[in-house]
Amino acid sequence: MVLAYLAQLYGPIKSLSQNVARLQSSLAGAQRAFELLDECPDVVEHPQARPLRRARGALEFQDVSFSYDAKHPLLQHLSFSIDTGTRLGIAGHTGAGKTTLINLVTRFYDPSAGRILLDGVDLRDYKLADLRRQFAIVLQEPVLFSSTIAENIAYARPEASDGDIIAAARAAYAHEFITEFPDGYNTLVGERGMRLSGGERQRISLARAFLKNAPILILDEPTSSVDTETESMIIDAMTDLMAGRTTLMITHRLSTLENCDARLDIQHGRIICLTGHIKPAPLTGRHYPGRELDTVVYKQ
């Protein structure tokens, strides 16, 4: 009888020890989550910030400088402006400051000096949530969640109908490969989209941008990790997506820049060339005490 009771006791004790281990792991995860929630934001919204429903998309940099620390300036005295609907290609070597420029436009950081204007208003005067709703972003490595294809596309606009999701997928040339899956739009993509190829993930990211229908589009090396055939398909989708929108495109491929009507070249955090439908701001090319004269070539 004693041995029988001991055998019955072994199971609950084993379960209890396993649950204690899970509890400790969960508490460690909760601690990290609360530490993240307690972090102070990098940018602070102005108490009297103005709302923004839909921007026209005109952008202007006024003598903008930025550095992550005081010893290493990254962007130095950038001044230019683009009108609504301009497709601007941004080129430069790795580390020149291209992605940092995009981070400033979306206000993930504030400039160390100077101002960035959207439709003539300083970005810091807008409500932060309203400002970021004006941007649709397609990254070099698409961020997909461990969910269905439909839910990943709808992340851009959660209240979207099934018809809107399918229309966005068609516009991004993604509908065909989606319907080839047995579960169609209900297919689970796996962790970070591991069940999909690089081109398929990128087209879902483009479909998300179509669905959001934001006035400003940001493309950060969208074709750098796909083959030639997929690149051609993605470029066709991007061309449709850029129509009627202010577009900022970062790329190393000159063939991709052919779709842009303006180009900005950055080297060592400075503008070295402006071409196309882009206006050099009055500050560009002037001499300021304590800094070298900017060398800027402007072509219209």
PEQUITA-V516406 format. One record per helix or strand of 2 or more residues. SS is the DSSP state (@ for helix, = for strand). FROM is the first residue (numbers start at 1). LEN is the number of residues. If there is no record, write none. Layout:
BEGIN
((SS FROM LEN) (SS FROM LEN))
END
This chain:
BEGIN
((@ 2 36) (= 59 9) (= 73 10) (= 87 5) (@ 98 8) (= 113 6) (= 121 2) (@ 123 3) (@ 128 5) (= 135 4) (@ 149 8) (@ 162 10) (@ 175 5) (@ 184 3) (@ 191 3) (@ 198 15) (= 216 5) (@ 228 15) (= 246 5) (@ 254 4) (= 262 6) (= 270 7) (= 279 2) (= 297 3))
END
